[in-house]
Structure formats: C-alpha cells, structure tokens
Amino acid sequence: MGKLALAAKVTHVPSMYLSELPGPRQGFRKAAIDGHIEISRRCRELGVDTIVVFDTHWLVNANYHINCGPHFKGLYTSNELPHFISNMEYAFPGNPLLGKILAESCNRFGVETMAHDATTLAPEYGTLVPMRYMNADQHFKVISVSSLCTSHFLHDSARLGWAMRKAVEEHYDGTVAFLASGSLSHRFAQNGQAPEFATRIWSPFLEQLDERVIDMWQNAEWPAFCGMLPEYAAKGHGEGFMHDTAMLLGALGWSEYDAQVEVLTPYFAASGTGQINAVFPVTPQTGTSIPAAQASNPAAVATSSRL
C-alpha cells in the first residue's frame, strides 16, 4: 500500500533561523539550510505527501506520543534559547489519519503510543526549524513524534520505528518520509562560552567520537553501531538520548540495515554540539520478527544490537 520513500538524520539548530536575520550571523548556517532544501526537493521528487519528524525537543515522561492535529499555525519563541528563536511564524497541515494509523501499529507491536489529533499542543522546534526550510509552501503534511524520552529504552524506540514503517507500508495509502531531528554529540558550551564555541565541538573526545560514528554510517557498520548506540548516547551526550536515531534505524531494519549513508551537509559544530544532515537510503526490511516488548533484564534491552 504505502511507501517509506526517504529517511534522514537532520539538524535543527536555532542558529539556522538566526542566520536569516540581519546581523553578524546572517548567512552563517547556509550549508545546513541548503541541506534541508535538498531533502525537500528529493521528497517532492519522490511524491512524499507527509513528513514524520522524530523530534528530540518534545520531552515526554511516559508513553510515546504523536502530534497529528489537522493543521498547525502560530508564532514560536524557544523557551531554551529565546535570543535565537523569537516570534518565528509557522504554518503547515497535519495528517490525523496517518497519525492514528501509526499509533495503532505501535500498540499492536507492544509499544504504548498515543495519537493526539484534537489538541492545542504545538510542535517543538525540532519540527518547526526543518519545516521552515523544507515546507515553507505547506506542500507536505506534517506529523511530530515525541523523541526526548526520559524513561524509555532505546530498544523500544527502535521497535516504534519498525512498527511505524509497517504501518505506512501495510495500512496507509500514501508516501512518507521519516526524519530523525537531532544532533550527534550534544554537549552545549558552558554558559558564557557559547560564542567562542559557535564553530567548535565542546571537546576533542566528542569530536573524534562523532567523526568515527559518521564513518561507521558511511561504511554501513550497522551491527557495530547499533550495539554501541546506548553507550554512545550516554557518553556522547546524545540529543534526546538519541531516541530519534533509534527510531530511524528501527524503521530501516536496525542492525540488519545494510546501506551506506549519504552526507548532504558535512559535520559541523554549533555552540559546542555536533550536527549533520544525512540521508539514509531506504531498503527493504529484511528482518522477519521482533522480540517481546519487554525484557526481564533492562540492561540486556539497553545494549541489544538487534530488534
């Protein structure tokens, strides 16, 4: 029935919006913006009707949640960085039908998920920033998925991605893109030092770690990467504990995924954090089964390299 046509890991740094405005940072993030524009172009070429964003700025403490209201419009000011994003306009259609289909599939696979289609809940900037550059003309419908998950196993986030891919392919009549919206290492510069770290990673360790991970992605070292993801998320200060990345890889087949990633916007620093725009080619899911939703040994779940 439906099709997952494009999958990507994308940046949403607020300095992208700041770089639009007159001042010393104007044009500062052109490469990142150009990467978003290219992803939008590819989505249009592939006939994508809905973009599903795994948003690491949507914090949740229980369950997984899908914001699938019929339409979103407003002015957004970041509570974290109001001097970077202030009164940013946004508007785009939602997709309540697909949101409900996604939630139903996740629940069938044992991942408790709720779809919110009649809600005043507004998207976070992990969704709003990419849509500013990918969807200014409101061409795509948009769904946001909570991916700053404080009490969740990465294993379950991978299962959620798997279930959402199944939902699209088996129960939706349309074409979809999945975006993991979040950074690599996410150790912000210490207060007062952000300007001097505008183009620097916080530490040499984190920079080397991120660069090795990108090498693994480009070389399709997926069993090794999936095996190290929980520790990378912790020691690498992964944004949203890297649940967005687990969701994306779950949709692609987890450690059985075998494609090489294409980097659109090369690795760059933003206030100490490591950022990238990269496309993960969509290949057929090769796995035939997934394990039970829960495990008696939480450590085993957290470090499992397979779905």
C-alpha positions in Angstrom: 0.0 0.0 0.0 2.0 2.9 1.3 5.7 3.6 1.0 8.6 5.0 3.1 10.4 6.9 0.4 13.1 8.9 2.3 14.8 8.7 5.7 17.3 11.2 7.1 19.0 12.5 10.2 18.7 16.3 10.2 19.9 19.2 12.2 17.5 21.8 13.7 20.0 24.2 15.3 18.3 27.5 16.1 21.2 29.4 14.6 19.7 28.5 11.2 16.8 30.9 11.9 19.2 33.4 13.4 21.3 33.3 10.2 18.3 34.6 8.2 18.3 37.9 10.2 20.4 41.0 9.6 23.4 41.0 11.8 26.8 39.4 12.3 25.4 35.8 11.9 23.5 36.4 8.7 24.2 33.6 6.3 26.0 31.7 9.0 24.1 28.4 8.5 23.6 28.4 4.8 25.0 24.9 4.3 22.6 23.5 6.9 19.7 25.3 5.3 20.7 24.1 1.8 20.8 20.5 3.1 17.1 20.9 4.2 16.2 22.4 0.9 17.8 19.4 -0.9 15.9 17.0 1.3 12.7 18.8 0.5 13.5 18.6 -3.2 14.0 14.9 -3.0 10.8 14.4 -1.1 8.9 16.2 -3.7 10.5 14.2 -6.5 9.6 11.0 -4.7 6.0 12.0 -4.2 6.1 12.3 -0.4 2.8 13.6 1.0 3.7 13.5 4.7 6.8 14.1 6.7 7.0 12.4 10.1 9.5 14.1 12.4 11.1 12.3 15.3 11.5 15.4 17.4 14.2 15.4 20.2 12.8 18.7 21.6 9.5 17.1 22.5 10.0 15.8 26.1 7.8 13.1 27.4 8.0 11.1 30.7 5.6 8.3 29.9 4.4 6.5 26.7 5.2 7.6 23.2 3.1 10.4 21.7 2.2 11.6 18.2 1.1 15.1 17.4 -1.2 14.7 14.4 -3.6 17.7 14.6 -5.3 18.7 11.3 -3.4 22.0 11.0 -0.6 23.9 12.8 -0.1 27.6 12.8 1.3 30.2 15.2 4.3 32.2 16.4 7.0 30.3 18.2 9.6 31.5 20.7 12.1 29.0 22.1 11.9 28.7 25.9 15.5 27.4 25.8 17.1 29.9 23.5 14.7 32.9 23.2 17.5 35.1 21.9 17.9 32.7 18.9 14.3 31.9 18.0 11.7 34.6 18.8 8.3 35.1 17.2 9.1 32.7 14.4 6.0 32.2 12.2 5.0 28.6 11.2 2.0 27.0 9.4 1.5 23.6 7.8 -1.1 20.9 7.6 -1.2 17.8 9.7 -2.3 14.3 9.0 -4.7 12.9 11.7 -5.4 9.8 9.7 -1.8 8.7 9.4 -1.1 9.6 13.0 -3.8 7.3 14.2 -2.6 4.5 11.9 1.0 4.9 13.3 -0.2 4.8 16.9 -2.4 1.7 16.3 0.5 -0.2 14.7 2.9 0.7 17.5 0.4 -0.5 20.1 0.0 -3.8 18.2 3.7 -4.3 18.4 3.7 -3.6 22.2 4.9 0.0 22.2 2.4 2.1 24.1 1.7 5.1 21.8 -1.0 7.8 21.8 -2.1 9.8 18.8 -3.3 13.4 19.6 -5.4 14.7 16.7 -7.8 17.0 18.7 -5.2 19.0 20.7 -3.9 22.5 21.3 -0.4 21.1 21.6 2.0 22.9 19.3 5.1 21.3 17.7 8.5 21.9 19.1 11.4 23.5 17.2 12.9 20.1 16.4 10.0 20.0 13.9 9.5 23.7 13.3 13.0 24.5 12.1 13.3 21.8 9.5 9.8 22.5 8.2 10.7 26.2 7.8 13.2 25.2 5.1 11.6 22.1 3.8 7.9 23.1 3.8 7.5 26.9 3.6 4.8 26.5 0.9 2.9 23.9 3.1 3.4 21.3 0.4 3.7 18.4 2.9 1.5 17.3 5.7 3.5 17.0 9.0 3.4 14.7 12.0 5.6 15.1 15.1 6.7 12.2 17.3 8.0 12.7 20.8 11.7 11.7 20.9 13.1 13.3 24.0 12.1 10.2 26.0 13.2 10.4 29.7 12.0 6.9 30.9 12.2 4.7 27.8 14.5 2.0 26.4 16.2 2.8 23.1 15.2 -0.8 22.2 11.5 0.2 22.4 12.2 3.3 20.3 13.7 1.1 17.6 10.5 -1.1 17.8 8.4 2.1 17.4 10.3 2.9 14.2 9.8 -0.6 12.9 6.1 -0.5 13.7 5.7 2.8 12.0 7.3 1.6 8.8 5.0 -1.4 8.9 2.0 0.9 9.4 3.0 3.0 6.4 3.5 0.0 4.1 0.6 -2.0 5.2 -2.2 0.4 6.2 -1.5 3.8 4.6 -2.3 4.8 1.0 0.5 7.4 0.5 4.2 8.2 0.5 6.0 9.2 3.7 9.4 10.5 4.8 10.9 9.9 8.3 13.2 12.5 9.7 15.3 12.0 12.9 15.6 15.6 14.1 18.5 15.8 16.5 22.3 16.2 16.8 25.1 13.8 17.3 27.0 14.8 20.4 25.0 17.5 22.3 27.2 18.9 25.0 26.5 22.6 24.9 29.2 25.1 25.6 29.3 26.1 29.2 27.4 29.3 30.0 29.3 32.3 28.9 31.4 30.4 26.4 28.8 29.8 23.6 30.1 32.5 21.2 33.6 31.1 21.2 32.2 27.6 20.5 29.9 28.7 17.7 32.0 26.6 15.3 33.7 24.3 17.7 32.8 20.9 19.3 32.9 21.0 23.1 35.7 18.5 23.4 38.2 16.6 21.2 36.8 13.4 22.6 33.3 14.2 21.4 34.5 15.4 18.1 36.5 12.2 17.5 33.6 10.1 18.6 31.1 11.8 16.3 33.5 11.6 13.3 34.0 7.8 13.9 30.2 7.4 14.1 29.8 9.1 10.7 32.5 6.8 9.3 30.5 3.9 10.5 27.3 5.2 8.9 29.1 5.8 5.6 30.7 2.3 5.7 27.4 0.6 6.7 28.8 -0.8 10.0 25.3 -1.2 11.4 25.7 -4.2 13.8 28.6 -2.4 15.5 26.8 1.0 15.6 23.5 -0.4 17.0 25.5 -2.4 19.6 27.2 0.8 20.8 24.3 3.2 20.5 23.2 3.2 24.2 26.7 3.9 25.4 27.2 6.5 22.6 24.0 8.2 23.6 25.2 8.4 27.2 28.9 9.2 26.9 28.4 11.3 23.8 25.7 13.4 25.3 23.3 12.3 22.5 20.4 14.7 22.0 17.2 13.3 23.3 19.3 10.3 24.4 19.3 9.5 20.7 15.8 8.1 20.6 15.3 9.8 17.2 18.2 7.8 15.8 16.9 4.5 17.3 13.5 5.2 15.8 15.0 5.9 12.4 17.2 2.8 12.4 14.3 0.7 13.6 12.4 1.7 10.6 15.3 0.8 8.4 15.9 -2.6 9.8 18.2 -1.9 12.8 21.4 -3.9 12.8 20.2 -5.7 9.6 20.2 -2.5 7.7 22.9 -2.6 5.0 23.0 0.8 3.2 25.7 3.5 3.2 24.6 6.9 4.4 24.9 9.9 2.1 26.1 13.1 3.9 24.4 16.2 2.5 25.6 18.8 5.0 29.1 17.8 6.3 29.5 17.6 10.1 29.6 21.0 11.7 29.7 22.5 15.2 27.0 24.7 16.8 27.6 26.1 20.3 29.7 23.0 21.2 27.3 20.4 19.7 27.9 18.2 16.6 25.4 18.5 13.7 24.8 16.9 10.3 22.2 16.4 7.5 22.5 12.9 6.2 20.2 10.7 4.0 19.8 7.0 5.0 18.8 5.1 1.8 15.6 3.2 2.3 16.0 -0.5 1.6 13.6 -3.4 2.1 13.3 -4.6 5.7 14.9 -8.0 5.9 14.0 -9.0 9.4 11.1 -11.4 9.8 10.4 -11.0 13.5 10.9 -8.7 16.5 11.2 -9.7 20.2 8.7 -9.1 23.0 8.2 -5.5 24.0 9.7 -6.0 27.5 12.7 -7.9 28.8 13.4 -9.2 32.3 16.9 -7.7 32.2 16.8 -4.0 31.4 20.5 -3.9 30.8 20.1 -6.5 28.1 17.4 -4.4 26.4 19.5 -1.3 26.5 22.5 -2.9 25.0 20.9 -5.2 22.5 22.1 -4.8 18.9 19.1 -6.4 17.3 15.4 -5.6 17.3 
